[in-house]
Amino acid sequence: MVVVTVSELLGHVLATTGTVLMAVAALGLVRLPDAYNRANAVTKAATLGVVCVLLGVFLLMPGVFTGVVLVLGVLLQLLTTPFAAYAVGRSAHRSGAPLARATYRDDLGGVPRDGGW
């Protein structure tokens, strides 16, 4: 008989949830219509996915070293991913990447693309 503790069960659930979220991010990267939507999908889903996987690993392998790595990984993920998504969106707009047909608003439409930012 296999005995599973609550922390092990929650760790497996979090790790699986994070993996599914990263798969959804990959699917969004392939299926969404323009660079802006793709960057948004990958940023949100993959960030939450990585955080869930790291929390799941911590519950499965508790310890000081794992906690330090977890905190560092979560902080770096939450601090760098939004800036990277902003940079991707900005460079896509500056290079003239087209918007999806369903987009009805372009807040940066009047901004010059030749270094006017």
Summary of the structure (lengths in Angstrom):
residues: 117
radius of gyration: 18.7
end to end distance: 63.7
largest distance: 67.3
contacts: 310
relative contact order: 0.14
helix: 71%
strand: 0%
